[in-house]
Amino acid sequence: QNIKASTIIISESWLLREPRTDDTHQKYTQILQAYNALNEAQQQHIMRLSNCFGVLSQRHQVIDIYYTNCIVLDNHRKYASALFVNVARINHSCSPNTFWIYENGEMTV
């Protein structure tokens, strides 16, 4: 399909986000607490995402899925990264033909 330049492809809110802190335990705890607060359908969406760490990882599966699929939020004061389940499914390209922007709590591609 020929998509016109500057067309919004997708816009969505995060389901999980990582606090900007050096305390790894705090990061993992907050991510897991946020995951447990999601409804079952949202949790299932997350668990269907890719996990590049595999079965030998010592971390919780949700944490591994999070770090496989999250997007770094360079300019956000409070959060270092966030997980957007639909944006996470978009294929990566070293020569991209789209860009994303995080603004006003929404990820837009």
Summary of the structure (lengths in Angstrom):
residues: 109
radius of gyration: 14.6
end to end distance: 16.3
largest distance: 45.6
contacts: 250
relative contact order: 0.24
helix: 31%
strand: 17%
